[in-house]
Amino acid sequence: MIWYTVKKFNEAIRKSKGRGSMKIRYFDHSATTPVDERVLEAMLPFFKENYGNPSSVYSIGKNNKEVINIARMKVATVLNCKVNEIYFTGCGTESDNLILKGIAFANKNRGNHIITSKIEHPAILNTCRFLENFGFRVTYINTDAKGMIDLKELERSINKNTILISIMAANNEIGTIEPLEEIGKIAKKYGVYFHTDAVQAIGNIDIDVKALEIDALSLSAHKFYGPKGVGVAYINERVPFITMQDGGHQEREKRAGTENVPGIVGLGKAIELADKNLVAYNDHLRSLRDYYIEEIQKRIPYIKINGDLEKRLPGNANISFRGINGGKLLSELDKKGICTSSGSACSAGLLSPSHVLLAIGVPSYLARGSLRVTFGKDNTLDDVNYLIDSLEEIVKKLR
Ligand SMILES: *Cc1c(COP(=O)(O)O)cnc(C)c1O
């Protein structure tokens, strides 16, 4: 059994090294991104010579505490918050859990009501379901056909027991950018804490937590050319919350466990690059995305573009192809070396249509034939033309 497992593992590693001769064209940057060369370079010394535990007293340990705090400063600068409001976690999902559960349990004497939306990531929706089992009440508000949350419904849903509003900054499936400023104002008016899952937004939109009156925010390095397995929870210092992971005194006793030093260094470098290149990357993504949509509209009949066309992440295109099975479409594209997704990565493989598309009123027969293409900084016009040609051919064949 053990021998067999080791053999399988080695095989998988070997396969991932020599992927054959087919060129891979990657259009799934909302699922994850490749690590930027500069980020990898910054991380490497912390796997090898600088491996000390940040809690140790000798210099190769202690120095790493400094390094972590430099990364913390970089994140705080980009978000415009205080350094002591940044907590490093293991991923975006963990940040969402820490913030929602941590704030809910610490504030349950004030109230037991939470407001979120129907189009959140499963990291939020399933955490809310968990909290419902512990006596919290959750309101899942609607969005319009473009995926914009209903601000009037949001305000009407607030009552004297409401402690927290959690609305994502940008949607991972249809790219809709939510009106954070207006939500922040409403939350402030009623004295309710405001959290935003900004995992898709970082690197695409400028988020100033002070200006937008955001009390808590989640982000994840692997969505902006950083490594997997490291995230951030920003929690304003005046917001009470409890830890979800007990142990040592790391992260000011709010998130125990020896710090992922290489990961944190990578996150720091990645957020610095994301911030510096935001406008340039956006321009590039938007031009590829607009070209893609224009060509598909010209060349393939019976399609529907899902989500808002303006208030949308620059690299996101989500299109439903009538009469097409999304799963089949993905595997035909895969045969041509094209990576895309149908709905979110988490629901890929499952046949059920995306909860986001259903929530914005896309009928399930169209939702099943949807394709999410998310462009990245390294995609070229040549790649996009290959994608468009392949899609035209495959859709014709499958119909
Ligand atoms: C990817 C994603 C997450 C989860 O982040 P992980 O680091 O993969 O756990 C949460 N929310 C949104 C909107 C995402 O896109």
The ligand as a Tripos MOL2 file, in Angstrom:
@<TRIPOS>MOLECULE
LIG
   15    15     1     0     0
SMALL
NO_CHARGES

@<TRIPOS>ATOM
      1 C1        -10.2670   31.5700   -4.6890 C.3       1 LIG1
      2 C2        -11.2820   32.2580   -3.8470 C.ar      1 LIG1
      3 C3        -11.3910   31.9920   -2.4750 C.ar      1 LIG1
      4 C4        -10.5830   30.9170   -1.8010 C.3       1 LIG1
      5 O1         -9.2230   31.2380   -1.6880 O.3       1 LIG1
      6 P1         -8.1920   30.0400   -1.4120 P.3       1 LIG1
      7 O2         -6.9080   30.7340   -1.1250 O.co2     1 LIG1
      8 O3         -8.1470   29.2420   -2.6660 O.co2     1 LIG1
      9 O4         -8.7060   29.2760   -0.2610 O.co2     1 LIG1
     10 C5        -12.3130   32.6970   -1.7330 C.ar      1 LIG1
     11 N1        -13.0830   33.6300   -2.3090 N.ar      1 LIG1
     12 C6        -13.0150   33.9280   -3.6120 C.ar      1 LIG1
     13 C7        -13.8790   34.9980   -4.1850 C.3       1 LIG1
     14 C8        -12.1060   33.2510   -4.4290 C.ar      1 LIG1
     15 O5        -12.0380   33.5330   -5.7270 O.3       1 LIG1
@<TRIPOS>BOND
     1     1     2 1
     2     2     3 ar
     3     2    14 ar
     4     3     4 1
     5     3    10 ar
     6     4     5 1
     7     5     6 1
     8     6     7 2
     9     6     8 1
    10     6     9 1
    11    10    11 ar
    12    11    12 ar
    13    12    13 1
    14    12    14 ar
    15    14    15 1
@<TRIPOS>SUBSTRUCTURE
     1 LIG1         1 GROUP 0 **** ****
